[in-house]
Amino acid sequence: MPIGMQLIGNYFDEEKILNAAYTYEKATNFREKYKPTFKGGNA
């Protein structure tokens, strides 16, 4: 099932948005739970 999240902030406030995303990722262990499954390449 696709999972998505959108973070919205003020102009030129990218640092705050990226910090929020990083904090969420670390708190939920997101990368371990949802590892990429792309199996592309030259076949």
mmCIF entry with sequence, helices, sheets and N, C-alpha, C, O atoms, coordinates in Angstrom:
data_MODEL
# 
_entry.id   MODEL 
# 
_entity.id                         1 
_entity.type                       polymer 
_entity.pdbx_number_of_molecules   1 
# 
_entity_poly.entity_id                      1 
_entity_poly.type                           'polypeptide(L)' 
_entity_poly.nstd_linkage                   no 
_entity_poly.nstd_monomer                   no 
_entity_poly.pdbx_seq_one_letter_code       MPIGMQLIGNYFDEEKILNAAYTYEKATNFREKYKPTFKGGNA 
_entity_poly.pdbx_seq_one_letter_code_can   MPIGMQLIGNYFDEEKILNAAYTYEKATNFREKYKPTFKGGNA 
_entity_poly.pdbx_strand_id                 A 
# 
loop_
_entity_poly_seq.entity_id 
_entity_poly_seq.num 
_entity_poly_seq.mon_id 
_entity_poly_seq.hetero 
1 1  MET n 
1 2  PRO n 
1 3  ILE n 
1 4  GLY n 
1 5  MET n 
1 6  GLN n 
1 7  LEU n 
1 8  ILE n 
1 9  GLY n 
1 10 ASN n 
1 11 TYR n 
1 12 PHE n 
1 13 ASP n 
1 14 GLU n 
1 15 GLU n 
1 16 LYS n 
1 17 ILE n 
1 18 LEU n 
1 19 ASN n 
1 20 ALA n 
1 21 ALA n 
1 22 TYR n 
1 23 THR n 
1 24 TYR n 
1 25 GLU n 
1 26 LYS n 
1 27 ALA n 
1 28 THR n 
1 29 ASN n 
1 30 PHE n 
1 31 ARG n 
1 32 GLU n 
1 33 LYS n 
1 34 TYR n 
1 35 LYS n 
1 36 PRO n 
1 37 THR n 
1 38 PHE n 
1 39 LYS n 
1 40 GLY n 
1 41 GLY n 
1 42 ASN n 
1 43 ALA n 
# 
_struct_asym.id          A 
_struct_asym.entity_id   1 
# 
loop_
_struct_conf.conf_type_id 
_struct_conf.id 
_struct_conf.pdbx_PDB_helix_id 
_struct_conf.beg_label_comp_id 
_struct_conf.beg_label_asym_id 
_struct_conf.beg_label_seq_id 
_struct_conf.pdbx_beg_PDB_ins_code 
_struct_conf.end_label_comp_id 
_struct_conf.end_label_asym_id 
_struct_conf.end_label_seq_id 
_struct_conf.pdbx_end_PDB_ins_code 
_struct_conf.beg_auth_comp_id 
_struct_conf.beg_auth_asym_id 
_struct_conf.beg_auth_seq_id 
_struct_conf.end_auth_comp_id 
_struct_conf.end_auth_asym_id 
_struct_conf.end_auth_seq_id 
_struct_conf.pdbx_PDB_helix_class 
_struct_conf.details 
_struct_conf.pdbx_PDB_helix_length 
HELX_P HELX_P1 AA1 GLU A 14 ? THR A 28 ? GLU A 14 THR A 28 1 ? 15 
HELX_P HELX_P2 AA2 PHE A 30 ? LYS A 33 ? PHE A 30 LYS A 33 1 ? 4  
# 
_struct_conf_type.id          HELX_P 
_struct_conf_type.criteria    ? 
_struct_conf_type.reference   ? 
# 
loop_
_atom_site.group_PDB 
_atom_site.id 
_atom_site.type_symbol 
_atom_site.label_atom_id 
_atom_site.label_alt_id 
_atom_site.label_comp_id 
_atom_site.label_asym_id 
_atom_site.label_entity_id 
_atom_site.label_seq_id 
_atom_site.pdbx_PDB_ins_code 
_atom_site.Cartn_x 
_atom_site.Cartn_y 
_atom_site.Cartn_z 
_atom_site.occupancy 
_atom_site.B_iso_or_equiv 
_atom_site.pdbx_formal_charge 
_atom_site.auth_seq_id 
_atom_site.auth_comp_id 
_atom_site.auth_asym_id 
_atom_site.auth_atom_id 
_atom_site.pdbx_PDB_model_num 
ATOM 1   N N  . MET A 1 1  ? 0.846  -1.167 0.000   1.00 0.00 ? 1  MET A N  1 
ATOM 2   C CA . MET A 1 1  ? 0.000  0.000  0.000   1.00 0.00 ? 1  MET A CA 1 
ATOM 3   C C  . MET A 1 1  ? 0.898  1.238  0.000   1.00 0.00 ? 1  MET A C  1 
ATOM 4   O O  . MET A 1 1  ? 1.793  1.344  0.838   1.00 0.00 ? 1  MET A O  1 
ATOM 5   N N  . PRO A 1 2  ? 0.679  2.152  -0.902  1.00 0.00 ? 2  PRO A N  1 
ATOM 6   C CA . PRO A 1 2  ? 1.468  3.390  -0.927  1.00 0.00 ? 2  PRO A CA 1 
ATOM 7   C C  . PRO A 1 2  ? 1.266  4.218  0.339   1.00 0.00 ? 2  PRO A C  1 
ATOM 8   O O  . PRO A 1 2  ? 0.173  4.278  0.901   1.00 0.00 ? 2  PRO A O  1 
ATOM 9   N N  . ILE A 1 3  ? 2.321  4.832  0.752   1.00 0.00 ? 3  ILE A N  1 
ATOM 10  C CA . ILE A 1 3  ? 2.275  5.672  1.944   1.00 0.00 ? 3  ILE A CA 1 
ATOM 11  C C  . ILE A 1 3  ? 2.789  7.054  1.544   1.00 0.00 ? 3  ILE A C  1 
ATOM 12  O O  . ILE A 1 3  ? 3.792  7.165  0.839   1.00 0.00 ? 3  ILE A O  1 
ATOM 13  N N  . GLY A 1 4  ? 2.110  8.094  1.989   1.00 0.00 ? 4  GLY A N  1 
ATOM 14  C CA . GLY A 1 4  ? 2.555  9.434  1.656   1.00 0.00 ? 4  GLY A CA 1 
ATOM 15  C C  . GLY A 1 4  ? 2.306  10.412 2.782   1.00 0.00 ? 4  GLY A C  1 
ATOM 16  O O  . GLY A 1 4  ? 1.419  10.218 3.613   1.00 0.00 ? 4  GLY A O  1 
ATOM 17  N N  . MET A 1 5  ? 3.095  11.457 2.795   1.00 0.00 ? 5  MET A N  1 
ATOM 18  C CA . MET A 1 5  ? 2.941  12.521 3.781   1.00 0.00 ? 5  MET A CA 1 
ATOM 19  C C  . MET A 1 5  ? 3.408  13.807 3.126   1.00 0.00 ? 5  MET A C  1 
ATOM 20  O O  . MET A 1 5  ? 4.372  13.812 2.361   1.00 0.00 ? 5  MET A O  1 
ATOM 21  N N  . GLN A 1 6  ? 2.735  14.872 3.424   1.00 0.00 ? 6  GLN A N  1 
ATOM 22  C CA . GLN A 1 6  ? 3.129  16.161 2.872   1.00 0.00 ? 6  GLN A CA 1 
ATOM 23  C C  . GLN A 1 6  ? 3.339  17.136 4.013   1.00 0.00 ? 6  GLN A C  1 
ATOM 24  O O  . GLN A 1 6  ? 2.470  17.300 4.870   1.00 0.00 ? 6  GLN A O  1 
ATOM 25  N N  . LEU A 1 7  ? 4.491  17.779 4.022   1.00 0.00 ? 7  LEU A N  1 
ATOM 26  C CA . LEU A 1 7  ? 4.788  18.811 5.009   1.00 0.00 ? 7  LEU A CA 1 
ATOM 27  C C  . LEU A 1 7  ? 4.797  20.154 4.287   1.00 0.00 ? 7  LEU A C  1 
ATOM 28  O O  . LEU A 1 7  ? 5.420  20.299 3.235   1.00 0.00 ? 7  LEU A O  1 
ATOM 29  N N  . ILE A 1 8  ? 4.115  21.117 4.851   1.00 0.00 ? 8  ILE A N  1 
ATOM 30  C CA . ILE A 1 8  ? 4.008  22.438 4.238   1.00 0.00 ? 8  ILE A CA 1 
ATOM 31  C C  . ILE A 1 8  ? 4.496  23.469 5.238   1.00 0.00 ? 8  ILE A C  1 
ATOM 32  O O  . ILE A 1 8  ? 4.172  23.398 6.423   1.00 0.00 ? 8  ILE A O  1 
ATOM 33  N N  . GLY A 1 9  ? 5.275  24.428 4.757   1.00 0.00 ? 9  GLY A N  1 
ATOM 34  C CA . GLY A 1 9  ? 5.780  25.474 5.632   1.00 0.00 ? 9  GLY A CA 1 
ATOM 35  C C  . GLY A 1 9  ? 5.834  26.806 4.922   1.00 0.00 ? 9  GLY A C  1 
ATOM 36  O O  . GLY A 1 9  ? 5.391  26.942 3.781   1.00 0.00 ? 9  GLY A O  1 
ATOM 37  N N  . ASN A 1 10 ? 6.374  27.772 5.604   1.00 0.00 ? 10 ASN A N  1 
ATOM 38  C CA . ASN A 1 10 ? 6.506  29.111 5.050   1.00 0.00 ? 10 ASN A CA 1 
ATOM 39  C C  . ASN A 1 10 ? 7.631  29.163 4.027   1.00 0.00 ? 10 ASN A C  1 
ATOM 40  O O  . ASN A 1 10 ? 8.487  28.281 3.984   1.00 0.00 ? 10 ASN A O  1 
ATOM 41  N N  . TYR A 1 11 ? 7.619  30.201 3.209   1.00 0.00 ? 11 TYR A N  1 
ATOM 42  C CA . TYR A 1 11 ? 8.692  30.414 2.240   1.00 0.00 ? 11 TYR A CA 1 
ATOM 43  C C  . TYR A 1 11 ? 10.037 30.490 2.951   1.00 0.00 ? 11 TYR A C  1 
ATOM 44  O O  . TYR A 1 11 ? 10.153 31.083 4.024   1.00 0.00 ? 11 TYR A O  1 
ATOM 45  N N  . PHE A 1 12 ? 11.042 29.887 2.346   1.00 0.00 ? 12 PHE A N  1 
ATOM 46  C CA . PHE A 1 12 ? 12.419 29.913 2.840   1.00 0.00 ? 12 PHE A CA 1 
ATOM 47  C C  . PHE A 1 12 ? 12.553 29.312 4.238   1.00 0.00 ? 12 PHE A C  1 
ATOM 48  O O  . PHE A 1 12 ? 13.439 29.706 4.996   1.00 0.00 ? 12 PHE A O  1 
ATOM 49  N N  . ASP A 1 13 ? 11.682 28.362 4.587   1.00 0.00 ? 13 ASP A N  1 
ATOM 50  C CA . ASP A 1 13 ? 11.740 27.710 5.882   1.00 0.00 ? 13 ASP A CA 1 
ATOM 51  C C  . ASP A 1 13 ? 12.023 26.218 5.703   1.00 0.00 ? 13 ASP A C  1 
ATOM 52  O O  . ASP A 1 13 ? 11.532 25.384 6.463   1.00 0.00 ? 13 ASP A O  1 
ATOM 53  N N  . GLU A 1 14 ? 12.822 25.900 4.685   1.00 0.00 ? 14 GLU A N  1 
ATOM 54  C CA . GLU A 1 14 ? 13.102 24.514 4.363   1.00 0.00 ? 14 GLU A CA 1 
ATOM 55  C C  . GLU A 1 14 ? 13.793 23.784 5.504   1.00 0.00 ? 14 GLU A C  1 
ATOM 56  O O  . GLU A 1 14 ? 13.545 22.596 5.715   1.00 0.00 ? 14 GLU A O  1 
ATOM 57  N N  . GLU A 1 15 ? 14.644 24.466 6.233   1.00 0.00 ? 15 GLU A N  1 
ATOM 58  C CA . GLU A 1 15 ? 15.367 23.815 7.322   1.00 0.00 ? 15 GLU A CA 1 
ATOM 59  C C  . GLU A 1 15 ? 14.393 23.250 8.362   1.00 0.00 ? 15 GLU A C  1 
ATOM 60  O O  . GLU A 1 15 ? 14.584 22.134 8.844   1.00 0.00 ? 15 GLU A O  1 
ATOM 61  N N  . LYS A 1 16 ? 13.378 23.995 8.700   1.00 0.00 ? 16 LYS A N  1 
ATOM 62  C CA . LYS A 1 16 ? 12.399 23.534 9.682   1.00 0.00 ? 16 LYS A CA 1 
ATOM 63  C C  . LYS A 1 16 ? 11.617 22.329 9.148   1.00 0.00 ? 16 LYS A C  1 
ATOM 64  O O  . LYS A 1 16 ? 11.351 21.383 9.890   1.00 0.00 ? 16 LYS A O  1 
ATOM 65  N N  . ILE A 1 17 ? 11.254 22.365 7.877   1.00 0.00 ? 17 ILE A N  1 
ATOM 66  C CA . ILE A 1 17 ? 10.504 21.262 7.271   1.00 0.00 ? 17 ILE A CA 1 
ATOM 67  C C  . ILE A 1 17 ? 11.361 19.993 7.226   1.00 0.00 ? 17 ILE A C  1 
ATOM 68  O O  . ILE A 1 17 ? 10.893 18.910 7.575   1.00 0.00 ? 17 ILE A O  1 
ATOM 69  N N  . LEU A 1 18 ? 12.612 20.133 6.796   1.00 0.00 ? 18 LEU A N  1 
ATOM 70  C CA . LEU A 1 18 ? 13.502 18.975 6.731   1.00 0.00 ? 18 LEU A CA 1 
ATOM 71  C C  . LEU A 1 18 ? 13.789 18.405 8.117   1.00 0.00 ? 18 LEU A C  1 
ATOM 72  O O  . LEU A 1 18 ? 13.889 17.188 8.273   1.00 0.00 ? 18 LEU A O  1 
ATOM 73  N N  . ASN A 1 19 ? 13.923 19.260 9.115   1.00 0.00 ? 19 ASN A N  1 
ATOM 74  C CA . ASN A 1 19 ? 14.132 18.786 10.479  1.00 0.00 ? 19 ASN A CA 1 
ATOM 75  C C  . ASN A 1 19 ? 12.904 18.032 10.991  1.00 0.00 ? 19 ASN A C  1 
ATOM 76  O O  . ASN A 1 19 ? 13.044 17.019 11.676  1.00 0.00 ? 19 ASN A O  1 
ATOM 77  N N  . ALA A 1 20 ? 11.717 18.511 10.671  1.00 0.00 ? 20 ALA A N  1 
ATOM 78  C CA . ALA A 1 20 ? 10.493 17.818 11.080  1.00 0.00 ? 20 ALA A CA 1 
ATOM 79  C C  . ALA A 1 20 ? 10.411 16.446 10.416  1.00 0.00 ? 20 ALA A C  1 
ATOM 80  O O  . ALA A 1 20 ? 10.056 15.464 11.067  1.00 0.00 ? 20 ALA A O  1 
ATOM 81  N N  . ALA A 1 21 ? 10.734 16.372 9.132   1.00 0.00 ? 21 ALA A N  1 
ATOM 82  C CA . ALA A 1 21 ? 10.708 15.105 8.417   1.00 0.00 ? 21 ALA A CA 1 
ATOM 83  C C  . ALA A 1 21 ? 11.737 14.135 8.997   1.00 0.00 ? 21 ALA A C  1 
ATOM 84  O O  . ALA A 1 21 ? 11.444 12.954 9.179   1.00 0.00 ? 21 ALA A O  1 
ATOM 85  N N  . TYR A 1 22 ? 12.914 14.621 9.281   1.00 0.00 ? 22 TYR A N  1 
ATOM 86  C CA . TYR A 1 22 ? 13.967 13.777 9.846   1.00 0.00 ? 22 TYR A CA 1 
ATOM 87  C C  . TYR A 1 22 ? 13.573 13.267 11.228  1.00 0.00 ? 22 TYR A C  1 
ATOM 88  O O  . TYR A 1 22 ? 13.791 12.098 11.546  1.00 0.00 ? 22 TYR A O  1 
ATOM 89  N N  . THR A 1 23 ? 13.000 14.129 12.039  1.00 0.00 ? 23 THR A N  1 
ATOM 90  C CA . THR A 1 23 ? 12.561 13.740 13.378  1.00 0.00 ? 23 THR A CA 1 
ATOM 91  C C  . THR A 1 23 ? 11.482 12.670 13.303  1.00 0.00 ? 23 THR A C  1 
ATOM 92  O O  . THR A 1 23 ? 11.505 11.709 14.072  1.00 0.00 ? 23 THR A O  1 
ATOM 93  N N  . TYR A 1 24 ? 10.542 12.829 12.386  1.00 0.00 ? 24 TYR A N  1 
ATOM 94  C CA . TYR A 1 24 ? 9.484  11.824 12.200  1.00 0.00 ? 24 TYR A CA 1 
ATOM 95  C C  . TYR A 1 24 ? 10.096 10.491 11.762  1.00 0.00 ? 24 TYR A C  1 
ATOM 96  O O  . TYR A 1 24 ? 9.741  9.433  12.280  1.00 0.00 ? 24 TYR A O  1 
ATOM 97  N N  . GLU A 1 25 ? 11.006 10.559 10.814  1.00 0.00 ? 25 GLU A N  1 
ATOM 98  C CA . GLU A 1 25 ? 11.640 9.344  10.297  1.00 0.00 ? 25 GLU A CA 1 
ATOM 99  C C  . GLU A 1 25 ? 12.360 8.589  11.407  1.00 0.00 ? 25 GLU A C  1 
ATOM 100 O O  . GLU A 1 25 ? 12.256 7.365  11.489  1.00 0.00 ? 25 GLU A O  1 
ATOM 101 N N  . LYS A 1 26 ? 13.077 9.294  12.248  1.00 0.00 ? 26 LYS A N  1 
ATOM 102 C CA . LYS A 1 26 ? 13.811 8.655  13.335  1.00 0.00 ? 26 LYS A CA 1 
ATOM 103 C C  . LYS A 1 26 ? 12.870 8.125  14.417  1.00 0.00 ? 26 LYS A C  1 
ATOM 104 O O  . LYS A 1 26 ? 13.098 7.038  14.948  1.00 0.00 ? 26 LYS A O  1 
ATOM 105 N N  . ALA A 1 27 ? 11.827 8.865  14.748  1.00 0.00 ? 27 ALA A N  1 
ATOM 106 C CA . ALA A 1 27 ? 10.899 8.470  15.812  1.00 0.00 ? 27 ALA A CA 1 
ATOM 107 C C  . ALA A 1 27 ? 10.085 7.237  15.434  1.00 0.00 ? 27 ALA A C  1 
ATOM 108 O O  . ALA A 1 27 ? 9.703  6.455  16.305  1.00 0.00 ? 27 ALA A O  1 
ATOM 109 N N  . THR A 1 28 ? 9.819  7.062  14.155  1.00 0.00 ? 28 THR A N  1 
ATOM 110 C CA . THR A 1 28 ? 8.985  5.943  13.718  1.00 0.00 ? 28 THR A CA 1 
ATOM 111 C C  . THR A 1 28 ? 9.797  4.794  13.132  1.00 0.00 ? 28 THR A C  1 
ATOM 112 O O  . THR A 1 28 ? 9.229  3.766  12.763  1.00 0.00 ? 28 THR A O  1 
ATOM 113 N N  . ASN A 1 29 ? 11.118 4.953  13.040  1.00 0.00 ? 29 ASN A N  1 
ATOM 114 C CA . ASN A 1 29 ? 11.971 3.930  12.431  1.00 0.00 ? 29 ASN A CA 1 
ATOM 115 C C  . ASN A 1 29 ? 11.471 3.594  11.024  1.00 0.00 ? 29 ASN A C  1 
ATOM 116 O O  . ASN A 1 29 ? 11.447 2.431  10.621  1.00 0.00 ? 29 ASN A O  1 
ATOM 117 N N  . PHE A 1 30 ? 11.078 4.616  10.298  1.00 0.00 ? 30 PHE A N  1 
ATOM 118 C CA . PHE A 1 30 ? 10.410 4.472  9.003   1.00 0.00 ? 30 PHE A CA 1 
ATOM 119 C C  . PHE A 1 30 ? 11.230 3.686  7.987   1.00 0.00 ? 30 PHE A C  1 
ATOM 120 O O  . PHE A 1 30 ? 10.688 2.819  7.301   1.00 0.00 ? 30 PHE A O  1 
ATOM 121 N N  . ARG A 1 31 ? 12.508 3.967  7.881   1.00 0.00 ? 31 ARG A N  1 
ATOM 122 C CA . ARG A 1 31 ? 13.331 3.311  6.852   1.00 0.00 ? 31 ARG A CA 1 
ATOM 123 C C  . ARG A 1 31 ? 13.481 1.813  7.082   1.00 0.00 ? 31 ARG A C  1 
ATOM 124 O O  . ARG A 1 31 ? 13.640 1.052  6.128   1.00 0.00 ? 31 ARG A O  1 
ATOM 125 N N  . GLU A 1 32 ? 13.431 1.394  8.322   1.00 0.00 ? 32 GLU A N  1 
ATOM 126 C CA . GLU A 1 32 ? 13.520 -0.043 8.601   1.00 0.00 ? 32 GLU A CA 1 
ATOM 127 C C  . GLU A 1 32 ? 12.203 -0.748 8.293   1.00 0.00 ? 32 GLU A C  1 
ATOM 128 O O  . GLU A 1 32 ? 12.205 -1.879 7.808   1.00 0.00 ? 32 GLU A O  1 
ATOM 129 N N  . LYS A 1 33 ? 11.092 -0.095 8.569   1.00 0.00 ? 33 LYS A N  1 
ATOM 130 C CA . LYS A 1 33 ? 9.773  -0.695 8.335   1.00 0.00 ? 33 LYS A CA 1 
ATOM 131 C C  . LYS A 1 33 ? 9.420  -0.745 6.859   1.00 0.00 ? 33 LYS A C  1 
ATOM 132 O O  . LYS A 1 33 ? 8.788  -1.698 6.403   1.00 0.00 ? 33 LYS A O  1 
ATOM 133 N N  . TYR A 1 34 ? 9.823  0.271  6.110   1.00 0.00 ? 34 TYR A N  1 
ATOM 134 C CA . TYR A 1 34 ? 9.417  0.400  4.708   1.00 0.00 ? 34 TYR A CA 1 
ATOM 135 C C  . TYR A 1 34 ? 10.637 0.545  3.809   1.00 0.00 ? 34 TYR A C  1 
ATOM 136 O O  . TYR A 1 34 ? 10.882 1.609  3.240   1.00 0.00 ? 34 TYR A O  1 
ATOM 137 N N  . LYS A 1 35 ? 11.384 -0.519 3.690   1.00 0.00 ? 35 LYS A N  1 
ATOM 138 C CA . LYS A 1 35 ? 12.572 -0.485 2.838   1.00 0.00 ? 35 LYS A CA 1 
ATOM 139 C C  . LYS A 1 35 ? 12.150 -0.428 1.368   1.00 0.00 ? 35 LYS A C  1 
ATOM 140 O O  . LYS A 1 35 ? 11.120 -0.994 0.998   1.00 0.00 ? 35 LYS A O  1 
ATOM 141 N N  . PRO A 1 36 ? 12.929 0.243  0.537   1.00 0.00 ? 36 PRO A N  1 
ATOM 142 C CA . PRO A 1 36 ? 12.609 0.298  -0.886  1.00 0.00 ? 36 PRO A CA 1 
ATOM 143 C C  . PRO A 1 36 ? 12.570 -1.103 -1.496  1.00 0.00 ? 36 PRO A C  1 
ATOM 144 O O  . PRO A 1 36 ? 13.364 -1.969 -1.130  1.00 0.00 ? 36 PRO A O  1 
ATOM 145 N N  . THR A 1 37 ? 11.653 -1.316 -2.417  1.00 0.00 ? 37 THR A N  1 
ATOM 146 C CA . THR A 1 37 ? 11.516 -2.627 -3.041  1.00 0.00 ? 37 THR A CA 1 
ATOM 147 C C  . THR A 1 37 ? 11.788 -2.567 -4.537  1.00 0.00 ? 37 THR A C  1 
ATOM 148 O O  . THR A 1 37 ? 11.450 -3.502 -5.262  1.00 0.00 ? 37 THR A O  1 
ATOM 149 N N  . PHE A 1 38 ? 12.388 -1.491 -5.007  1.00 0.00 ? 38 PHE A N  1 
ATOM 150 C CA . PHE A 1 38 ? 12.678 -1.332 -6.423  1.00 0.00 ? 38 PHE A CA 1 
ATOM 151 C C  . PHE A 1 38 ? 13.660 -2.402 -6.877  1.00 0.00 ? 38 PHE A C  1 
ATOM 152 O O  . PHE A 1 38 ? 14.730 -2.569 -6.290  1.00 0.00 ? 38 PHE A O  1 
ATOM 153 N N  . LYS A 1 39 ? 13.294 -3.109 -7.907  1.00 0.00 ? 39 LYS A N  1 
ATOM 154 C CA . LYS A 1 39 ? 14.156 -4.154 -8.437  1.00 0.00 ? 39 LYS A CA 1 
ATOM 155 C C  . LYS A 1 39 ? 14.454 -3.882 -9.908  1.00 0.00 ? 39 LYS A C  1 
ATOM 156 O O  . LYS A 1 39 ? 14.561 -4.810 -10.710 1.00 0.00 ? 39 LYS A O  1 
ATOM 157 N N  . GLY A 1 40 ? 14.586 -2.618 -10.251 1.00 0.00 ? 40 GLY A N  1 
ATOM 158 C CA . GLY A 1 40 ? 14.825 -2.240 -11.634 1.00 0.00 ? 40 GLY A CA 1 
ATOM 159 C C  . GLY A 1 40 ? 16.259 -2.487 -12.058 1.00 0.00 ? 40 GLY A C  1 
ATOM 160 O O  . GLY A 1 40 ? 17.052 -3.092 -11.337 1.00 0.00 ? 40 GLY A O  1 
ATOM 161 N N  . GLY A 1 41 ? 16.556 -2.015 -13.214 1.00 0.00 ? 41 GLY A N  1 
ATOM 162 C CA . GLY A 1 41 ? 17.901 -2.179 -13.744 1.00 0.00 ? 41 GLY A CA 1 
ATOM 163 C C  . GLY A 1 41 ? 17.824 -2.702 -15.169 1.00 0.00 ? 41 GLY A C  1 
ATOM 164 O O  . GLY A 1 41 ? 16.745 -2.836 -15.747 1.00 0.00 ? 41 GLY A O  1 
ATOM 165 N N  . ASN A 1 42 ? 18.950 -2.981 -15.698 1.00 0.00 ? 42 ASN A N  1 
ATOM 166 C CA . ASN A 1 42 ? 18.993 -3.522 -17.065 1.00 0.00 ? 42 ASN A CA 1 
ATOM 167 C C  . ASN A 1 42 ? 18.796 -5.020 -17.028 1.00 0.00 ? 42 ASN A C  1 
ATOM 168 O O  . ASN A 1 42 ? 19.576 -5.755 -16.424 1.00 0.00 ? 42 ASN A O  1 
ATOM 169 N N  . ALA A 1 43 ? 17.752 -5.452 -17.675 1.00 0.00 ? 43 ALA A N  1 
ATOM 170 C CA . ALA A 1 43 ? 17.475 -6.894 -17.671 1.00 0.00 ? 43 ALA A CA 1 
ATOM 171 C C  . ALA A 1 43 ? 17.459 -7.431 -19.075 1.00 0.00 ? 43 ALA A C  1 
ATOM 172 O O  . ALA A 1 43 ? 17.242 -8.626 -19.277 1.00 0.00 ? 43 ALA A O  1 
# 
